[in-house]
Amino acid sequence: MGARRMGIILRKSGGIILAVAGAALVIRVIPFYLWPLLLGALLIWGGWQLYIYDRYY
């Protein structure tokens, strides 16, 4: 039981570390004028996810 819990904690913390590193890389690389485009794409994706939520969940 303890080994399984430790594996879950390591996997989740590793995922968080990779996500933060990826976000930091994207923030450093993308020029300022592309941020509205990225935000628009994120809002479209989020809206689509809300629209299809009932179909899959």
PDB file of N, CA, C and O in Angstrom, chain B, residues numbered from 101:
ATOM      1  N   MET B 101       0.820  -1.195   0.000  1.00  0.00           N
ATOM      2  CA  MET B 101       0.000   0.000   0.000  1.00  0.00           C
ATOM      3  C   MET B 101       0.862   1.255   0.000  1.00  0.00           C
ATOM      4  O   MET B 101       0.582   2.194  -0.745  1.00  0.00           O
ATOM      5  N   GLY B 102       1.891   1.284   0.813  1.00  0.00           N
ATOM      6  CA  GLY B 102       2.752   2.459   0.900  1.00  0.00           C
ATOM      7  C   GLY B 102       3.533   2.707  -0.378  1.00  0.00           C
ATOM      8  O   GLY B 102       3.718   3.853  -0.789  1.00  0.00           O
ATOM      9  N   ALA B 103       3.996   1.616  -1.012  1.00  0.00           N
ATOM     10  CA  ALA B 103       4.759   1.766  -2.254  1.00  0.00           C
ATOM     11  C   ALA B 103       3.871   2.299  -3.371  1.00  0.00           C
ATOM     12  O   ALA B 103       4.314   3.098  -4.197  1.00  0.00           O
ATOM     13  N   ARG B 104       2.613   1.854  -3.395  1.00  0.00           N
ATOM     14  CA  ARG B 104       1.694   2.332  -4.429  1.00  0.00           C
ATOM     15  C   ARG B 104       1.407   3.820  -4.253  1.00  0.00           C
ATOM     16  O   ARG B 104       1.393   4.577  -5.224  1.00  0.00           O
ATOM     17  N   ARG B 105       1.179   4.233  -3.000  1.00  0.00           N
ATOM     18  CA  ARG B 105       0.932   5.643  -2.729  1.00  0.00           C
ATOM     19  C   ARG B 105       2.140   6.494  -3.091  1.00  0.00           C
ATOM     20  O   ARG B 105       1.989   7.587  -3.637  1.00  0.00           O
ATOM     21  N   MET B 106       3.342   5.997  -2.788  1.00  0.00           N
ATOM     22  CA  MET B 106       4.557   6.732  -3.130  1.00  0.00           C
ATOM     23  C   MET B 106       4.696   6.864  -4.642  1.00  0.00           C
ATOM     24  O   MET B 106       5.104   7.916  -5.135  1.00  0.00           O
ATOM     25  N   GLY B 107       4.361   5.810  -5.384  1.00  0.00           N
ATOM     26  CA  GLY B 107       4.425   5.868  -6.848  1.00  0.00           C
ATOM     27  C   GLY B 107       3.453   6.885  -7.416  1.00  0.00           C
ATOM     28  O   GLY B 107       3.780   7.595  -8.367  1.00  0.00           O
ATOM     29  N   ILE B 108       2.261   6.961  -6.840  1.00  0.00           N
ATOM     30  CA  ILE B 108       1.266   7.935  -7.294  1.00  0.00           C
ATOM     31  C   ILE B 108       1.749   9.346  -7.026  1.00  0.00           C
ATOM     32  O   ILE B 108       1.615  10.227  -7.875  1.00  0.00           O
ATOM     33  N   ILE B 109       2.316   9.564  -5.837  1.00  0.00           N
ATOM     34  CA  ILE B 109       2.819  10.905  -5.487  1.00  0.00           C
ATOM     35  C   ILE B 109       3.962  11.302  -6.408  1.00  0.00           C
ATOM     36  O   ILE B 109       4.022  12.443  -6.866  1.00  0.00           O
ATOM     37  N   LEU B 110       4.869  10.368  -6.682  1.00  0.00           N
ATOM     38  CA  LEU B 110       5.988  10.680  -7.582  1.00  0.00           C
ATOM     39  C   LEU B 110       5.503  10.979  -8.993  1.00  0.00           C
ATOM     40  O   LEU B 110       6.007  11.896  -9.641  1.00  0.00           O
ATOM     41  N   ARG B 111       4.528  10.213  -9.474  1.00  0.00           N
ATOM     42  CA  ARG B 111       4.004  10.441 -10.830  1.00  0.00           C
ATOM     43  C   ARG B 111       3.321  11.791 -10.929  1.00  0.00           C
ATOM     44  O   ARG B 111       3.529  12.521 -11.898  1.00  0.00           O
ATOM     45  N   LYS B 112       2.506  12.132  -9.936  1.00  0.00           N
ATOM     46  CA  LYS B 112       1.799  13.416  -9.970  1.00  0.00           C
ATOM     47  C   LYS B 112       2.759  14.583  -9.828  1.00  0.00           C
ATOM     48  O   LYS B 112       2.625  15.579 -10.539  1.00  0.00           O
ATOM     49  N   SER B 113       3.726  14.479  -8.926  1.00  0.00           N
ATOM     50  CA  SER B 113       4.681  15.579  -8.766  1.00  0.00           C
ATOM     51  C   SER B 113       5.557  15.726 -10.009  1.00  0.00           C
ATOM     52  O   SER B 113       5.907  16.843 -10.392  1.00  0.00           O
ATOM     53  N   GLY B 114       5.909  14.614 -10.635  1.00  0.00           N
ATOM     54  CA  GLY B 114       6.662  14.691 -11.891  1.00  0.00           C
ATOM     55  C   GLY B 114       5.858  15.366 -12.984  1.00  0.00           C
ATOM     56  O   GLY B 114       6.402  16.146 -13.766  1.00  0.00           O
ATOM     57  N   GLY B 115       4.568  15.074 -13.044  1.00  0.00           N
ATOM     58  CA  GLY B 115       3.702  15.729 -14.024  1.00  0.00           C
ATOM     59  C   GLY B 115       3.594  17.223 -13.793  1.00  0.00           C
ATOM     60  O   GLY B 115       3.598  18.007 -14.742  1.00  0.00           O
ATOM     61  N   ILE B 116       3.497  17.615 -12.537  1.00  0.00           N
ATOM     62  CA  ILE B 116       3.422  19.046 -12.214  1.00  0.00           C
ATOM     63  C   ILE B 116       4.716  19.746 -12.584  1.00  0.00           C
ATOM     64  O   ILE B 116       4.694  20.845 -13.138  1.00  0.00           O
ATOM     65  N   ILE B 117       5.845  19.116 -12.282  1.00  0.00           N
ATOM     66  CA  ILE B 117       7.141  19.715 -12.626  1.00  0.00           C
ATOM     67  C   ILE B 117       7.281  19.872 -14.139  1.00  0.00           C
ATOM     68  O   ILE B 117       7.741  20.911 -14.613  1.00  0.00           O
ATOM     69  N   LEU B 118       6.888  18.852 -14.897  1.00  0.00           N
ATOM     70  CA  LEU B 118       6.962  18.957 -16.357  1.00  0.00           C
ATOM     71  C   LEU B 118       6.024  20.043 -16.891  1.00  0.00           C
ATOM     72  O   LEU B 118       6.385  20.772 -17.815  1.00  0.00           O
ATOM     73  N   ALA B 119       4.829  20.154 -16.317  1.00  0.00           N
ATOM     74  CA  ALA B 119       3.887  21.181 -16.767  1.00  0.00           C
ATOM     75  C   ALA B 119       4.420  22.578 -16.489  1.00  0.00           C
ATOM     76  O   ALA B 119       4.307  23.459 -17.342  1.00  0.00           O
ATOM     77  N   VAL B 120       4.994  22.796 -15.319  1.00  0.00           N
ATOM     78  CA  VAL B 120       5.548  24.111 -14.979  1.00  0.00           C
ATOM     79  C   VAL B 120       6.735  24.435 -15.879  1.00  0.00           C
ATOM     80  O   VAL B 120       6.870  25.568 -16.338  1.00  0.00           O
ATOM     81  N   ALA B 121       7.593  23.453 -16.134  1.00  0.00           N
ATOM     82  CA  ALA B 121       8.739  23.687 -17.011  1.00  0.00           C
ATOM     83  C   ALA B 121       8.275  24.008 -18.436  1.00  0.00           C
ATOM     84  O   ALA B 121       8.836  24.889 -19.086  1.00  0.00           O
ATOM     85  N   GLY B 122       7.263  23.303 -18.916  1.00  0.00           N
ATOM     86  CA  GLY B 122       6.732  23.580 -20.249  1.00  0.00           C
ATOM     87  C   GLY B 122       6.103  24.959 -20.332  1.00  0.00           C
ATOM     88  O   GLY B 122       6.293  25.669 -21.319  1.00  0.00           O
ATOM     89  N   ALA B 123       5.355  25.347 -19.306  1.00  0.00           N
ATOM     90  CA  ALA B 123       4.738  26.676 -19.294  1.00  0.00           C
ATOM     91  C   ALA B 123       5.799  27.766 -19.259  1.00  0.00           C
ATOM     92  O   ALA B 123       5.669  28.779 -19.946  1.00  0.00           O
ATOM     93  N   ALA B 124       6.845  27.568 -18.467  1.00  0.00           N
ATOM     94  CA  ALA B 124       7.923  28.558 -18.404  1.00  0.00           C
ATOM     95  C   ALA B 124       8.625  28.693 -19.748  1.00  0.00           C
ATOM     96  O   ALA B 124       8.979  29.798 -20.158  1.00  0.00           O
ATOM     97  N   LEU B 125       8.825  27.583 -20.427  1.00  0.00           N
ATOM     98  CA  LEU B 125       9.458  27.616 -21.744  1.00  0.00           C
ATOM     99  C   LEU B 125       8.594  28.360 -22.747  1.00  0.00           C
ATOM    100  O   LEU B 125       9.098  29.183 -23.511  1.00  0.00           O
ATOM    101  N   VAL B 126       7.302  28.081 -22.752  1.00  0.00           N
ATOM    102  CA  VAL B 126       6.393  28.756 -23.683  1.00  0.00           C
ATOM    103  C   VAL B 126       6.333  30.248 -23.387  1.00  0.00           C
ATOM    104  O   VAL B 126       6.348  31.062 -24.311  1.00  0.00           O
ATOM    105  N   ILE B 127       6.264  30.615 -22.121  1.00  0.00           N
ATOM    106  CA  ILE B 127       6.177  32.031 -21.756  1.00  0.00           C
ATOM    107  C   ILE B 127       7.422  32.780 -22.196  1.00  0.00           C
ATOM    108  O   ILE B 127       7.332  33.925 -22.640  1.00  0.00           O
ATOM    109  N   ARG B 128       8.593  32.142 -22.076  1.00  0.00           N
ATOM    110  CA  ARG B 128       9.831  32.807 -22.483  1.00  0.00           C
ATOM    111  C   ARG B 128       9.979  32.921 -24.002  1.00  0.00           C
ATOM    112  O   ARG B 128      10.596  33.868 -24.491  1.00  0.00           O
ATOM    113  N   VAL B 129       9.424  31.971 -24.750  1.00  0.00           N
ATOM    114  CA  VAL B 129       9.676  31.899 -26.192  1.00  0.00           C
ATOM    115  C   VAL B 129       8.682  32.725 -27.004  1.00  0.00           C
ATOM    116  O   VAL B 129       9.069  33.352 -27.991  1.00  0.00           O
ATOM    117  N   ILE B 130       7.407  32.737 -26.606  1.00  0.00           N
ATOM    118  CA  ILE B 130       6.379  33.396 -27.415  1.00  0.00           C
ATOM    119  C   ILE B 130       6.513  34.921 -27.316  1.00  0.00           C
ATOM    120  O   ILE B 130       6.549  35.464 -26.212  1.00  0.00           O
ATOM    121  N   PRO B 131       6.587  35.614 -28.453  1.00  0.00           N
ATOM    122  CA  PRO B 131       6.643  37.077 -28.432  1.00  0.00           C
ATOM    123  C   PRO B 131       5.327  37.667 -27.913  1.00  0.00           C
ATOM    124  O   PRO B 131       4.282  37.017 -27.945  1.00  0.00           O
ATOM    125  N   PHE B 132       5.401  38.891 -27.443  1.00  0.00           N
ATOM    126  CA  PHE B 132       4.248  39.539 -26.808  1.00  0.00           C
ATOM    127  C   PHE B 132       3.058  39.656 -27.755  1.00  0.00           C
ATOM    128  O   PHE B 132       1.917  39.520 -27.314  1.00  0.00           O
ATOM    129  N   TYR B 133       3.288  39.902 -29.033  1.00  0.00           N
ATOM    130  CA  TYR B 133       2.178  40.114 -29.963  1.00  0.00           C
ATOM    131  C   TYR B 133       1.421  38.830 -30.290  1.00  0.00           C
ATOM    132  O   TYR B 133       0.336  38.898 -30.868  1.00  0.00           O
ATOM    133  N   LEU B 134       1.956  37.674 -29.941  1.00  0.00           N
ATOM    134  CA  LEU B 134       1.252  36.413 -30.181  1.00  0.00           C
ATOM    135  C   LEU B 134       0.374  35.973 -29.007  1.00  0.00           C
ATOM    136  O   LEU B 134      -0.396  35.022 -29.138  1.00  0.00           O
ATOM    137  N   TRP B 135       0.479  36.646 -27.873  1.00  0.00           N
ATOM    138  CA  TRP B 135      -0.320  36.267 -26.709  1.00  0.00           C
ATOM    139  C   TRP B 135      -1.819  36.372 -26.946  1.00  0.00           C
ATOM    140  O   TRP B 135      -2.548  35.477 -26.519  1.00  0.00           O
ATOM    141  N   PRO B 136      -2.328  37.433 -27.614  1.00  0.00           N
ATOM    142  CA  PRO B 136      -3.774  37.459 -27.888  1.00  0.00           C
ATOM    143  C   PRO B 136      -4.228  36.292 -28.760  1.00  0.00           C
ATOM    144  O   PRO B 136      -5.326  35.771 -28.568  1.00  0.00           O
ATOM    145  N   LEU B 137      -3.400  35.878 -29.713  1.00  0.00           N
ATOM    146  CA  LEU B 137      -3.732  34.727 -30.551  1.00  0.00           C
ATOM    147  C   LEU B 137      -3.809  33.454 -29.710  1.00  0.00           C
ATOM    148  O   LEU B 137      -4.734  32.657 -29.865  1.00  0.00           O
ATOM    149  N   LEU B 138      -2.844  33.269 -28.829  1.00  0.00           N
ATOM    150  CA  LEU B 138      -2.840  32.105 -27.952  1.00  0.00           C
ATOM    151  C   LEU B 138      -4.043  32.118 -27.009  1.00  0.00           C
ATOM    152  O   LEU B 138      -4.666  31.082 -26.779  1.00  0.00           O
ATOM    153  N   LEU B 139      -4.364  33.282 -26.468  1.00  0.00           N
ATOM    154  CA  LEU B 139      -5.518  33.403 -25.578  1.00  0.00           C
ATOM    155  C   LEU B 139      -6.813  33.104 -26.330  1.00  0.00           C
ATOM    156  O   LEU B 139      -7.695  32.432 -25.796  1.00  0.00           O
ATOM    157  N   GLY B 140      -6.934  33.593 -27.559  1.00  0.00           N
ATOM    158  CA  GLY B 140      -8.116  33.317 -28.369  1.00  0.00           C
ATOM    159  C   GLY B 140      -8.270  31.830 -28.645  1.00  0.00           C
ATOM    160  O   GLY B 140      -9.372  31.289 -28.550  1.00  0.00           O
ATOM    161  N   ALA B 141      -7.171  31.169 -28.985  1.00  0.00           N
ATOM    162  CA  ALA B 141      -7.223  29.724 -29.233  1.00  0.00           C
ATOM    163  C   ALA B 141      -7.615  28.974 -27.965  1.00  0.00           C
ATOM    164  O   ALA B 141      -8.374  28.006 -28.028  1.00  0.00           O
ATOM    165  N   LEU B 142      -7.109  29.410 -26.822  1.00  0.00           N
ATOM    166  CA  LEU B 142      -7.459  28.779 -25.553  1.00  0.00           C
ATOM    167  C   LEU B 142      -8.938  28.969 -25.225  1.00  0.00           C
ATOM    168  O   LEU B 142      -9.585  28.046 -24.730  1.00  0.00           O
ATOM    169  N   LEU B 143      -9.471  30.145 -25.494  1.00  0.00           N
ATOM    170  CA  LEU B 143     -10.888  30.397 -25.235  1.00  0.00           C
ATOM    171  C   LEU B 143     -11.779  29.583 -26.175  1.00  0.00           C
ATOM    172  O   LEU B 143     -12.822  29.081 -25.757  1.00  0.00           O
ATOM    173  N   ILE B 144     -11.378  29.450 -27.432  1.00  0.00           N
ATOM    174  CA  ILE B 144     -12.138  28.621 -28.370  1.00  0.00           C
ATOM    175  C   ILE B 144     -12.130  27.171 -27.912  1.00  0.00           C
ATOM    176  O   ILE B 144     -13.173  26.518 -27.908  1.00  0.00           O
ATOM    177  N   TRP B 145     -10.969  26.662 -27.528  1.00  0.00           N
ATOM    178  CA  TRP B 145     -10.872  25.285 -27.055  1.00  0.00           C
ATOM    179  C   TRP B 145     -11.723  25.077 -25.799  1.00  0.00           C
ATOM    180  O   TRP B 145     -12.438  24.081 -25.692  1.00  0.00           O
ATOM    181  N   GLY B 146     -11.647  26.013 -24.852  1.00  0.00           N
ATOM    182  CA  GLY B 146     -12.436  25.901 -23.634  1.00  0.00           C
ATOM    183  C   GLY B 146     -13.929  25.941 -23.903  1.00  0.00           C
ATOM    184  O   GLY B 146     -14.692  25.192 -23.295  1.00  0.00           O
ATOM    185  N   GLY B 147     -14.347  26.809 -24.810  1.00  0.00           N
ATOM    186  CA  GLY B 147     -15.751  26.874 -25.177  1.00  0.00           C
ATOM    187  C   GLY B 147     -16.231  25.595 -25.834  1.00  0.00           C
ATOM    188  O   GLY B 147     -17.345  25.142 -25.571  1.00  0.00           O
ATOM    189  N   TRP B 148     -15.408  25.014 -26.681  1.00  0.00           N
ATOM    190  CA  TRP B 148     -15.772  23.759 -27.327  1.00  0.00           C
ATOM    191  C   TRP B 148     -15.880  22.635 -26.299  1.00  0.00           C
ATOM    192  O   TRP B 148     -16.776  21.795 -26.386  1.00  0.00           O
ATOM    193  N   GLN B 149     -14.974  22.620 -25.332  1.00  0.00           N
ATOM    194  CA  GLN B 149     -15.034  21.592 -24.290  1.00  0.00           C
ATOM    195  C   GLN B 149     -16.317  21.714 -23.470  1.00  0.00           C
ATOM    196  O   GLN B 149     -16.918  20.704 -23.105  1.00  0.00           O
ATOM    197  N   LEU B 150     -16.734  22.931 -23.182  1.00  0.00           N
ATOM    198  CA  LEU B 150     -17.992  23.122 -22.464  1.00  0.00           C
ATOM    199  C   LEU B 150     -19.180  22.691 -23.314  1.00  0.00           C
ATOM    200  O   LEU B 150     -20.145  22.130 -22.794  1.00  0.00           O
ATOM    201  N   TYR B 151     -19.116  22.948 -24.599  1.00  0.00           N
ATOM    202  CA  TYR B 151     -20.204  22.607 -25.510  1.00  0.00           C
ATOM    203  C   TYR B 151     -20.379  21.089 -25.610  1.00  0.00           C
ATOM    204  O   TYR B 151     -21.512  20.608 -25.630  1.00  0.00           O
ATOM    205  N   ILE B 152     -19.291  20.328 -25.672  1.00  0.00           N
ATOM    206  CA  ILE B 152     -19.401  18.885 -25.846  1.00  0.00           C
ATOM    207  C   ILE B 152     -19.354  18.131 -24.524  1.00  0.00           C
ATOM    208  O   ILE B 152     -19.279  16.902 -24.537  1.00  0.00           O
ATOM    209  N   TYR B 153     -19.394  18.803 -23.405  1.00  0.00           N
ATOM    210  CA  TYR B 153     -19.253  18.152 -22.100  1.00  0.00           C
ATOM    211  C   TYR B 153     -20.305  17.068 -21.875  1.00  0.00           C
ATOM    212  O   TYR B 153     -19.977  15.988 -21.383  1.00  0.00           O
ATOM    213  N   ASP B 154     -21.552  17.336 -22.223  1.00  0.00           N
ATOM    214  CA  ASP B 154     -22.627  16.367 -21.971  1.00  0.00           C
ATOM    215  C   ASP B 154     -22.491  15.107 -22.821  1.00  0.00           C
ATOM    216  O   ASP B 154     -22.976  14.050 -22.418  1.00  0.00           O
ATOM    217  N   ARG B 155     -21.856  15.186 -23.962  1.00  0.00           N
ATOM    218  CA  ARG B 155     -21.724  14.020 -24.829  1.00  0.00           C
ATOM    219  C   ARG B 155     -20.807  12.963 -24.255  1.00  0.00           C
ATOM    220  O   ARG B 155     -21.049  11.769 -24.434  1.00  0.00           O
ATOM    221  N   TYR B 156     -19.769  13.376 -23.575  1.00  0.00           N
ATOM    222  CA  TYR B 156     -18.734  12.431 -23.153  1.00  0.00           C
ATOM    223  C   TYR B 156     -18.708  12.157 -21.667  1.00  0.00           C
ATOM    224  O   TYR B 156     -18.072  11.193 -21.243  1.00  0.00           O
ATOM    225  N   TYR B 157     -19.371  12.960 -20.861  1.00  0.00           N
ATOM    226  CA  TYR B 157     -19.287  12.772 -19.400  1.00  0.00           C
ATOM    227  C   TYR B 157     -20.633  12.570 -18.770  1.00  0.00           C
ATOM    228  O   TYR B 157     -20.726  12.399 -17.555  1.00  0.00           O
TER     229      TYR B 157
END
